[in-house]
Amino acid sequence: MSKQQEKIKKIEELNQKLAILKEQREKLAVEAKALVEKRDKLNNEVKRLKAEAQELRKTRDEINARVKELKQQRNQIRAEVAQKAKELKNIQNEIKVLMAKRPSKSASFLQKEVETLEWKIQTTPLSLQEEKQLVEKVRQLEAQLNIHRKIEQLIQKKLELVTELKALEARAKSLHEKMAEEAKKSQQTHEKIIKKLEEVKKIKIEADGLHELFLQVKEKIESVKLEIKKILEEVRTLKEEMAAEIQEEKRKNEERLLECVAKRALEKLRRGEKLTWEEFKILAEKGLTQN
């Protein structure tokens, strides 16, 4: 087998290997594209989930702000309740003290006695001493009557405070229930956030895994490309060598042909025969025309 045939055979083998490598490169490219598409899809899902988690955080923060406001309102009402409860206790103590001093006679009876004595003072001729005695008696009765009046005022104030306390306690209870309801919503929203972030973490791990696989495939593609480049370079070198060998063989054939023509021309010249222009030219180029 000649060198040319060996090189042709080598080129054919290299082209077969090249075809296999190109097919392998295409398959790897398809695999890489699929990995990138899946990775990007997962990364988009991560972005979507993060955006949803951020919206949930915003909602949770708004709910927490409402809880804080409700708590402040409840604490303010509790402070009012404590203040009014203290006031009620003081009134009850005052009533207790006044009840111990309360006259045995009723307020209406005492009021009638006062009115009777005042009428008597105004309409009946009295000595100065008698008038002083009646005035003093009226003053004593008024003092007793004032105890009744003060007790009535305190009892009325007590009733008002009890009513106010009940209203405040009902308001505090309502606020507490609303606060508990909002706190529950906040907790539920927080749990949704945690769930979203867990999904993000899970998908991110999967996306990172796909990216790692993509890098591995990309590395394989680069390796195949490098092998293809080496083979193409080898094929090019072989073709150049073949072309050079063909050119050299052509040159040698031409040289042999010229030698033959020159030899025949010399023989004709020696025999005194006429040369053709081509024969003369060949002998001239070789410097043989002078012989």
C-alpha positions in Angstrom: 0.0 0.0 0.0 1.4 3.4 -1.0 1.8 6.3 1.3 -1.0 8.1 -0.5 -3.3 5.1 0.0 -2.3 4.9 3.7 -3.1 8.6 4.1 -6.4 8.3 2.3 -7.3 5.4 4.6 -6.2 7.4 7.6 -8.3 10.4 6.5 -11.3 8.1 6.0 -10.8 6.7 9.6 -10.5 10.2 10.9 -13.7 11.4 9.1 -15.6 8.4 10.6 -14.3 9.4 14.0 -15.2 13.0 13.2 -18.8 12.0 12.3 -19.1 10.1 15.6 -17.8 13.1 17.6 -20.1 15.6 15.8 -23.0 13.4 16.5 -21.9 13.2 20.2 -21.5 17.0 20.2 -25.0 17.5 18.9 -26.5 15.1 21.5 -24.6 16.9 24.2 -25.8 20.2 22.9 -29.4 19.0 23.0 -28.9 17.7 26.5 -27.3 21.0 27.6 -30.2 23.0 26.1 -32.8 20.8 27.9 -30.9 21.3 31.2 -30.7 25.0 30.7 -34.5 25.2 29.9 -35.4 23.2 33.0 -33.0 25.1 35.2 -34.3 28.5 34.0 -37.9 27.3 34.5 -37.0 26.3 38.1 -35.3 29.7 38.6 -38.4 31.5 37.4 -40.4 29.4 39.8 -38.0 30.5 42.6 -38.5 34.2 41.6 -42.3 33.7 41.6 -42.3 32.1 45.0 -40.0 34.7 46.5 -42.3 37.5 45.1 -45.3 35.7 46.7 -43.4 35.3 50.0 -42.6 39.0 49.9 -46.3 39.9 49.4 -47.2 37.6 52.3 -44.6 39.3 54.5 -46.2 42.7 53.6 -49.6 41.3 54.5 -48.3 39.8 57.7 -46.6 43.1 58.7 -49.9 44.9 58.1 -51.7 42.4 60.3 -49.1 42.8 63.0 -49.5 46.5 62.8 -53.2 46.1 63.4 -52.5 43.7 66.3 -50.2 46.3 67.8 -52.8 49.0 67.5 -55.5 46.8 69.0 -53.2 45.9 71.8 -52.5 49.5 72.6 -56.3 50.2 72.6 -56.9 47.3 74.9 -54.1 48.3 77.2 -55.5 51.9 77.3 -59.0 50.5 78.2 -57.4 48.3 80.8 -55.8 51.4 82.3 -59.2 53.1 82.3 -60.8 50.0 83.9 -58.1 50.0 86.6 -58.6 53.7 87.3 -62.4 53.5 87.4 -62.2 50.3 89.5 -60.1 52.3 92.0 -62.6 55.1 91.9 -65.4 52.7 92.5 -63.6 51.2 95.4 -63.1 54.6 96.9 -66.8 55.4 96.4 -67.8 52.1 98.0 -65.6 53.0 101.0 -67.2 56.4 101.2 -70.7 54.9 101.1 -69.7 52.4 103.8 -68.5 55.3 106.0 -71.6 57.4 105.4 -73.9 54.4 105.9 -72.5 54.1 109.4 -73.4 57.7 110.0 -76.7 57.5 108.2 -79.6 58.8 110.4 -82.3 56.3 111.4 -85.0 58.6 110.0 -85.5 58.6 106.2 -84.6 61.5 104.0 -88.2 62.2 103.2 -89.1 62.3 106.9 -86.2 64.7 107.6 -87.1 66.8 104.6 -90.7 67.2 105.9 -89.4 68.1 109.4 -87.1 70.8 107.9 -89.9 72.2 105.8 -92.2 72.3 108.8 -89.7 74.0 111.0 -88.8 76.6 108.3 -92.5 77.3 107.9 -92.9 77.8 111.6 -89.9 80.1 111.7 -91.3 82.2 108.9 -95.0 82.3 110.0 -95.0 82.1 113.8 -94.0 84.9 116.2 -91.1 83.6 118.2 -88.7 84.9 120.8 -85.1 85.2 119.8 -84.2 82.2 121.9 -87.0 80.1 120.4 -85.9 81.1 116.9 -82.3 80.2 117.6 -83.3 76.8 118.9 -85.5 76.1 115.8 -82.7 77.3 113.5 -80.2 75.1 115.2 -82.6 72.1 114.9 -83.0 72.9 111.2 -79.2 72.9 110.8 -78.9 69.6 112.5 -81.7 68.1 110.4 -80.0 69.5 107.2 -76.8 67.9 108.3 -78.5 64.6 108.6 -80.3 65.2 105.3 -77.0 65.9 103.6 -75.8 62.5 104.6 -78.7 60.9 102.9 -78.1 63.2 99.8 -74.4 62.3 99.7 -75.2 58.6 100.0 -77.7 58.9 97.1 -75.1 60.9 95.0 -72.4 58.3 95.7 -74.8 55.4 94.9 -75.7 57.1 91.6 -72.0 57.6 90.9 -71.4 54.0 91.8 -74.1 52.9 89.3 -72.6 55.1 86.6 -69.1 53.7 87.2 -70.4 50.1 87.2 -72.1 50.8 83.9 -69.0 52.4 82.5 -66.8 49.5 83.7 -69.1 46.9 82.1 -68.9 48.9 78.8 -65.2 49.1 79.0 -64.8 45.4 79.9 -67.1 44.6 76.9 -64.9 46.8 74.7 -61.7 45.3 76.1 -63.1 41.8 75.4 -64.1 42.7 71.9 -60.6 44.2 71.2 -59.0 41.0 72.7 -61.1 38.8 70.4 -60.2 40.9 67.4 -56.6 40.9 68.4 -56.6 37.1 68.8 -58.3 36.8 65.4 -55.7 39.0 63.8 -52.9 37.2 65.6 -54.2 33.9 64.2 -54.2 35.4 60.7 -50.6 36.6 61.2 -49.6 33.1 62.3 -51.3 31.5 59.4 -49.7 34.0 57.0 -46.3 33.4 58.6 -46.7 29.7 58.1 -47.5 30.3 54.4 -44.3 32.3 54.2 -42.3 29.5 55.8 -43.9 27.0 53.4 -43.0 29.2 50.4 -39.4 29.6 51.5 -39.1 25.9 52.0 -40.3 25.4 48.4 -37.8 28.0 47.3 -35.0 26.2 49.1 -36.1 22.8 47.6 -36.4 24.1 44.1 -33.1 26.1 44.4 -31.3 23.0 45.3 -32.8 21.2 42.3 -31.9 24.2 40.0 -28.4 24.3 41.3 -28.1 20.6 40.6 -29.2 21.1 37.1 -26.8 23.9 36.6 -24.0 21.7 37.8 -25.0 19.0 35.4 -25.1 21.7 32.6 -21.6 22.7 33.5 -20.5 19.1 33.3 -22.1 18.6 29.9 -20.7 21.9 28.7 -17.2 20.7 29.7 -17.8 17.5 27.8 -18.9 19.6 24.7 -15.7 21.6 25.0 -13.7 18.4 25.2 -15.4 17.0 22.1 -14.9 20.3 20.3 -11.2 20.1 21.1 -11.0 16.6 19.8 -12.9 17.6 16.7 -10.5 20.5 16.2 -7.5 18.1 16.6 -8.9 15.7 14.1 -9.7 18.5 11.6 -6.2 19.7 12.0 -4.8 16.2 11.5 -6.9 15.8 8.4 -5.8 19.2 7.1 -2.2 18.2 7.7 -2.6 14.9 5.9 -4.3 16.6 2.9 -1.5 19.1 2.8 1.1 16.3 2.9 -0.8 14.5 0.2 -1.0 17.6 -2.0 2.7 18.2 -1.4 3.6 14.6 -2.3 1.4 14.8 -5.4 3.1 18.0 -6.4 6.5 16.5 -5.7 5.6 13.4 -7.8 4.3 15.6 -10.6 7.6 17.6 -10.4 9.7 14.4 -10.6 7.6 13.0 -13.5 8.0 16.3 -15.3 11.7 16.2 -14.5 12.0 12.6 -15.8 10.0 13.6 -18.9 12.3 16.5 -19.6 15.3 14.3 -19.1 14.0 11.9 -21.7 13.2 14.7 -24.1 16.6 16.2 -23.5 18.3 12.9 -24.1 16.4 12.3 -27.4 17.2 15.9 -28.4 21.0 15.4 -27.8 20.9 12.2 -29.8 19.2 14.0 -32.7 21.7 16.8 -32.3 24.6 14.4 -32.6 23.1 12.8 -35.6 22.7 16.3 -37.1 19.0 16.2 -37.2 16.9 19.3 -36.8 15.4 20.0 -33.3 11.9 21.2 -32.6 11.5 24.5 -30.8 10.5 22.6 -27.6 13.5 20.3 -27.8 15.8 23.3 -28.4 14.2 25.2 -25.5 14.7 22.3 -23.1 18.4 21.9 -24.1 18.9 25.6 -23.7 17.4 25.6 -20.2 19.8 22.8 -19.3 22.7 24.6 -21.0 23.3 21.8 -23.5 23.0 23.6 -26.8 26.7 24.5 -27.0 27.7 20.8 -27.0 
